[in-house]
Amino acid sequence: MKLSKHIWERIRGRLPGQEAVRQNLKLLYAGTDGIKEEELYYTEKISLLVKVLAAGLCITGLAGLLSLKEHSLAEGRFLPRQKYAYRQELLVTPEEGDTEEMTVLVEPQRLSREESRELLDRTVEELEALILGENISLEEVRSDLKLIRRIEGLPIDIEWELDSYEVLNLDGSIRPEKLKEEGSLVGLTARLTCNGEENVYRACVKVLPPVLSAKEEFMQELSEKLEELQEKGGEQGQKELPVQMQGKRLTWEEKKSSSPILILVLTFISILALYGAKDRELVQRTKEREQQMCRDYAQIVSKLVLLMGAGMAVRTAWEMIVRDYLAKREQEEKPLRYAYEEMALALREMQNGIAEIKAYENFGLRCRIPCYLKLSVLLEQNLRKGNHGLTRLLKAEVQEAFEQRKELAVRAGEEASTRLLLPMILMLIIVMVLILVPAGMSMQM
């Protein structure tokens, strides 16, 4: 769909919010005047509106036709009866008063006496097929019957009576513990009523034990054998198990527990999980090392500036910082600090004959943090070009380091607040439950 030029010229500039749309399109499509984009935008927008309007009109028309078709109220006061009861929502308006809504129950049409008797006779003839369930006939009942109380769609009530409840319950379910191999006869009587008319259905049912498979029959016989041995040797200190049945020798053994296998499987799973967990823990420690070194950077550079300002050489200042750290470590006054440990390693390299420039270079490469790489570069340049301007550069580095430390502190605070978000939400849910549940219970009382 594309708007004609005439239509576009007529609606252009008259649509609400068009100026804001034009400015936003210019921002999205930089370098263009936005005219084509604006026309395309409104073309798609109006096309969508037209489609929605057309769909709404179609649905409205269809709903109107259905409402006319389903019109139930005839002559202003008659509602047709159907096969089943249903409810009809109506509006009632008294001669002097307001219109009120009302739901009217429309019962099914009442049958005449002849129709009721005919329906009962027909139902009695069909009742046997309705109550059989999975059985072939009433002369061989091996599974539960369906002694129904009502027949769906028919205004008939059914009441059942049994002449014996030994093997059959009133709902038709079989009592397997009372079954006999030769079968049990049970008389059924059903009283069917419809609109005051009554008819009686009588039948004789032969209830037999269910047909068991070879495995089920074997297990049932084995259970009976175990009960028989229990009655004979119930006072003995040991329970005897049958060793022969149906001409077959029985071998008994304890069922082996699957716990060892399960434990072994869980062990391998735990090993794999711990393997990955240790890797993640190492990565986390590496991140914590980097964060700690970033926090210590400002302090280290400040000490270098202070000592070099007092007239010390770079190596002498480096050595003093390391010795002060190691002395406090020996006295357990200072915890492990990774940056100072790297400085101590660099000092040992210099003491072992490695060139000072190379030691600083190795220090920066080991730290693998941009600020320390920059520090190592400054120290290397100092050795190559002299001490001119190094103090000034380090002072600037101190200012930058303190700013970086502030950013790290702010970021850590944001991360902590994010981690606290979930517990706070859970606490809010608990508080709401503690408030709303008693309030709801008090309203119900």
C-alpha positions in Angstrom: 0.0 0.0 0.0 1.3 3.4 -0.9 -0.4 6.7 -0.3 -1.2 8.8 -3.3 0.5 12.1 -3.7 -2.8 13.9 -3.4 -3.8 12.2 -0.1 -0.3 12.7 1.3 -0.3 16.4 0.5 -3.7 16.8 2.2 -2.8 15.0 5.5 0.8 16.2 5.7 1.3 18.5 8.6 -2.2 17.8 10.0 -1.4 14.6 11.8 -0.9 14.8 15.6 2.7 14.5 16.7 4.0 14.8 13.1 6.7 17.3 14.0 8.2 15.1 16.7 8.1 12.2 14.3 9.9 14.2 11.7 12.7 15.2 14.1 13.2 11.6 15.3 13.4 10.4 11.7 16.1 13.0 10.9 18.1 11.7 13.9 17.7 8.1 12.7 18.5 8.8 9.1 21.3 11.3 9.3 22.2 13.1 6.1 18.7 13.0 4.6 15.8 15.5 4.8 13.5 12.7 6.1 10.7 13.4 3.6 10.7 9.9 2.0 11.2 8.3 5.4 8.3 10.3 6.8 6.0 9.3 4.0 7.0 5.6 4.3 6.5 5.7 8.0 3.0 7.1 7.8 2.2 4.8 4.9 3.0 1.7 7.0 1.2 3.3 10.0 -2.0 4.1 8.1 -1.9 0.7 6.4 -1.8 -1.0 9.7 -4.7 1.1 11.0 -6.8 0.3 8.0 -6.2 -3.4 8.4 -7.2 -3.3 12.1 -10.3 -1.3 11.2 -11.3 -3.8 8.5 -10.8 -6.7 10.8 -12.8 -5.0 13.6 -15.7 -4.3 11.2 -15.7 -7.9 10.0 -15.7 -9.3 13.5 -18.4 -6.8 14.5 -20.6 -7.9 11.6 -20.1 -11.6 12.3 -20.9 -11.1 16.0 -24.1 -9.2 15.0 -25.2 -12.0 12.7 -24.6 -14.6 15.4 -26.5 -12.6 18.0 -29.5 -12.4 15.6 -29.2 -16.1 14.9 -29.0 -17.0 18.6 -32.0 -14.8 19.5 -33.9 -16.8 22.1 -36.6 -14.6 23.4 -39.8 -15.0 21.4 -42.8 -12.6 21.6 -41.0 -10.8 24.4 -41.6 -13.5 27.0 -40.9 -17.0 25.8 -37.6 -18.9 26.0 -37.3 -22.1 24.1 -36.5 -25.3 26.1 -33.7 -27.4 24.9 -32.5 -31.0 25.6 -30.4 -29.7 28.5 -31.0 -27.0 31.0 -29.2 -23.7 30.2 -29.0 -20.2 31.6 -30.0 -17.1 29.6 -28.9 -13.6 30.6 -31.7 -11.1 30.2 -32.5 -7.5 30.9 -35.8 -6.7 32.8 -37.3 -3.2 32.9 -40.3 -2.5 35.1 -42.9 0.0 33.9 -41.5 2.5 36.4 -38.0 1.8 37.3 -34.5 1.1 36.1 -33.3 -1.8 33.9 -31.8 -4.7 35.8 -29.8 -7.7 34.7 -31.1 -11.2 35.5 -30.0 -14.7 34.7 -32.9 -17.1 34.1 -32.6 -20.9 34.3 -34.4 -22.6 31.5 -35.2 -26.3 32.4 -35.6 -29.0 29.7 -39.0 -29.7 28.5 -41.0 -32.0 30.8 -42.1 -35.2 29.2 -45.6 -36.5 29.2 -46.5 -39.7 31.1 -46.5 -41.7 27.9 -43.2 -40.2 26.8 -41.7 -40.8 30.2 -42.8 -44.5 30.2 -41.5 -45.0 26.7 -38.1 -43.4 27.6 -37.9 -45.6 30.7 -38.7 -48.8 28.7 -36.1 -47.9 26.1 -33.5 -47.1 28.8 -34.1 -50.4 30.7 -33.4 -52.3 27.4 -30.1 -50.4 27.0 -29.0 -50.4 30.6 -27.1 -53.7 30.5 -24.8 -52.4 27.8 -24.3 -49.2 29.8 -23.2 -51.0 33.0 -21.0 -53.7 31.5 -17.8 -51.7 31.4 -14.9 -53.9 30.1 -16.8 -57.1 30.7 -18.2 -59.3 27.9 -21.5 -60.1 29.6 -23.1 -60.1 33.1 -22.6 -63.9 33.3 -18.8 -63.4 33.4 -17.9 -60.3 35.3 -14.1 -60.1 35.9 -13.7 -56.3 36.2 -15.6 -53.4 37.7 -19.1 -52.6 36.6 -20.4 -49.1 36.0 -23.5 -48.7 38.1 -24.4 -45.2 36.9 -26.7 -42.9 38.7 -27.7 -40.7 35.8 -27.6 -40.9 32.0 -26.2 -37.9 30.4 -28.8 -36.0 28.4 -31.8 -37.9 29.9 -34.0 -36.7 32.8 -33.7 -40.1 34.5 -32.5 -40.9 38.0 -31.2 -44.4 38.8 -31.0 -46.1 42.3 -29.2 -49.4 42.7 -29.7 -52.2 45.2 -27.7 -55.4 45.7 -28.8 -58.5 47.4 -25.2 -59.1 48.5 -22.3 -56.8 49.2 -19.7 -59.5 49.8 -18.0 -59.3 46.4 -19.5 -56.2 44.8 -19.8 -52.6 46.1 -22.7 -50.3 45.4 -20.7 -48.4 42.8 -19.9 -51.6 40.9 -16.3 -52.0 42.0 -15.2 -55.6 42.8 -13.8 -56.6 46.2 -10.9 -58.9 45.1 -10.2 -60.3 48.5 -13.7 -62.0 48.6 -13.7 -63.5 45.2 -14.1 -67.3 44.7 -12.8 -69.4 42.0 -16.2 -70.9 41.2 -17.7 -67.4 41.1 -20.3 -65.5 43.2 -23.9 -64.6 42.1 -25.1 -61.1 42.9 -28.6 -59.8 42.2 -28.9 -56.2 40.8 -31.9 -54.1 41.1 -32.2 -50.6 39.5 -35.1 -48.3 40.0 -35.4 -45.8 37.2 -37.6 -42.7 37.7 -38.5 -40.0 35.3 -41.1 -37.3 36.0 -42.9 -39.4 38.6 -42.9 -42.5 36.4 -40.9 -45.6 37.6 -39.5 -48.7 36.0 -37.4 -51.5 37.5 -34.4 -53.3 36.0 -33.3 -56.6 37.5 -30.3 -58.7 36.6 -28.2 -61.5 38.0 -24.4 -61.1 37.9 -21.8 -63.8 38.2 -18.6 -62.3 39.6 -15.4 -64.3 38.8 -11.8 -63.7 39.7 -9.9 -61.8 37.0 -8.0 -63.7 34.4 -4.3 -63.4 35.4 -1.3 -63.8 33.3 1.2 -66.6 34.0 3.4 -64.1 35.9 0.5 -62.6 37.9 -0.8 -66.1 38.7 2.6 -67.2 39.9 3.1 -64.1 42.1 -0.4 -64.5 43.6 0.2 -68.2 44.4 3.6 -67.3 45.9 1.9 -64.7 48.2 -0.6 -67.2 49.4 2.2 -69.7 50.1 4.1 -67.1 52.1 0.9 -66.4 54.2 0.5 -70.1 54.8 4.1 -70.5 56.0 3.6 -67.4 58.2 0.5 -69.0 59.9 2.5 -72.2 60.5 5.8 -70.7 61.8 4.8 -67.3 63.1 6.2 -68.1 66.6 9.6 -69.1 65.3 12.6 -66.8 65.3 13.0 -67.0 61.6 10.6 -66.7 58.7 10.6 -69.6 56.3 10.5 -69.0 52.6 9.1 -71.6 50.1 11.8 -73.5 48.1 9.5 -75.2 45.6 6.3 -74.2 43.9 4.4 -75.5 40.8 7.1 -78.2 40.6 9.8 -75.6 40.2 12.7 -75.0 42.7 12.8 -71.4 44.0 16.1 -69.7 44.7 16.1 -66.8 47.0 18.8 -64.1 47.3 19.0 -60.6 48.8 18.5 -57.8 46.4 21.7 -55.9 46.0 21.6 -52.3 46.9 22.2 -49.8 44.1 23.6 -47.4 46.6 27.3 -48.1 45.8 26.7 -47.6 42.1 24.8 -44.4 42.8 27.5 -43.2 45.1 30.2 -44.0 42.4 28.2 -42.1 39.8 27.7 -39.2 42.1 31.4 -39.2 42.9 32.4 -38.9 39.2 29.8 -36.1 38.8 31.2 -34.4 41.8 34.8 -34.7 40.5 33.8 -33.1 37.2 31.8 -30.4 39.0 34.7 -29.7 41.3 37.1 -29.6 38.4 35.1 -26.8 36.7 34.5 -25.1 40.1 38.2 -24.9 40.8 38.8 -23.4 37.4 36.2 -20.8 38.1 37.6 -20.2 41.5 41.0 -19.6 40.0 39.6 -17.2 37.5 37.9 -15.4 40.4 41.1 -15.1 42.3 42.8 -13.7 39.3 40.2 -11.0 39.1 40.5 -10.3 42.8 44.3 -10.0 42.3 43.8 -7.5 39.5 41.4 -5.5 41.6 43.8 -5.5 44.5 46.7 -4.4 42.4 44.6 -1.6 40.9 43.8 -0.4 44.4 47.4 -0.4 45.5 48.7 1.4 42.4 48.1 4.9 43.7 49.8 4.1 47.0 52.9 2.6 45.3 53.3 5.6 42.9 52.8 8.0 45.8 55.7 6.4 47.7 57.9 6.5 44.7 57.2 10.2 44.2 57.9 10.9 47.9 61.1 9.0 48.1 62.4 10.3 44.7 61.5 13.8 45.8 63.7 13.3 48.9 66.7 12.7 46.5 66.7 8.9 46.2 67.3 7.1 43.0 64.6 5.0 41.5 66.2 1.7 42.5 66.9 2.8 46.0 63.3 4.0 46.4 62.1 0.7 45.0 64.2 -1.3 47.4 63.0 0.7 50.4 59.4 0.2 49.5 59.9 -3.6 49.1 61.9 -3.9 52.4 59.2 -2.0 54.3 56.6 -4.3 52.9 58.6 -7.5 53.7 59.3 -6.3 57.2 55.6 -5.8 57.9 54.8 -9.1 56.4 57.3 -10.9 58.7 55.6 -9.2 61.7 52.2 -10.1 60.3 51.2 -6.5 60.2 50.4 -6.5 56.5 48.4 -9.1 54.5 49.6 -10.4 51.2 49.6 -7.7 48.5 50.2 -8.9 45.0 51.7 -5.7 43.6 54.3 -5.5 46.4 55.2 -9.2 45.8 55.8 -8.4 42.1 58.0 -5.5 43.2 59.9 -7.8 45.5 60.5 -10.3 42.6 61.8 -7.5 40.4 64.2 -6.4 43.2 65.5 -10.0 43.4 66.1 -10.0 39.7 68.1 -6.9 39.9 70.1 -8.3 42.9 70.7 -11.4 40.8 72.4 -9.5 38.0 69.5 -8.8 35.7 69.6 -5.3 34.2 67.5 -2.8 35.9 65.7 -1.9 32.7 64.9 -5.6 32.0 63.6 -6.0 35.6 61.2 -3.1 35.2 60.1 -4.5 31.9 59.5 -7.9 33.3 57.6 -6.3 36.2 55.1 -4.7 33.8 54.7 -7.8 31.8 53.9 -9.9 34.8 51.4 -7.5 36.2 49.5 -7.5 32.9 47.6 -4.4 34.0 47.8 -1.2 31.9 48.7 1.1 34.8 51.6 -1.0 35.8 52.8 -1.4 32.2 52.7 2.4 32.0 54.8 2.7 35.2 57.4 0.2 33.9 57.6 2.2 30.7 58.2 5.5 32.6 60.9 3.8 34.7 62.6 2.4 31.6 62.6 5.8 29.9 64.0 7.3 33.1 67.0 5.0 32.9 67.5 5.6 29.2 67.0 9.4 29.0 67.8 10.5 32.6 65.8 11.6 35.6 64.5 14.8 33.9 60.8 15.1 34.2 60.1 11.7 35.8 58.9 13.2 39.1 56.4 15.4 37.3 55.1 12.5 35.3 54.8 10.3 38.3 52.8 13.1 40.1 50.4 13.2 37.2 50.2 9.4 37.4 49.3 9.7 41.1 46.4 12.0 40.3 45.1 9.6 37.6 45.6 6.6 39.9 43.5 8.2 42.7 40.7 9.0 40.2 40.9 5.4 39.0 40.6 4.2 42.5 37.5 6.3 43.1 35.9 4.7 40.0 36.7 1.2 41.3 35.1 2.0 44.6 32.0 3.3 42.9 31.8 0.2 40.6 32.2 -2.1 43.6 29.4 -0.3 45.4 27.1 -0.7 42.3 27.9 -4.4 42.1 27.2 -4.8 45.8 23.8 -3.1 45.4 23.0 -5.3 42.4 23.8 -8.4 44.4 21.5 -7.2 47.2 18.6 -6.7 44.8 17.5 -10.3 44.8 17.5 -10.7 48.6 15.6 -7.4 48.9 13.0 -8.7 46.5 12.6 -11.9 48.4 12.2 -10.0 51.7 9.6 -7.8 50.0 7.6 -10.9 48.9 7.8 -12.4 52.4 6.6 -9.2 54.0 3.7 -8.9 51.5 2.7 -12.6 52.2 2.9 -11.9 56.0 0.6 -8.9 55.5 -1.8 -10.2 52.9 -2.4 -13.8 54.1 -3.7 -12.7 57.6 -5.8 -10.0 56.0 -7.3 -12.4 53.5 -8.0 -14.9 56.3 -9.7 -12.3 58.4 -11.9 -11.2 55.4 -13.1 -14.8 54.9 -14.0 -15.3 58.6 
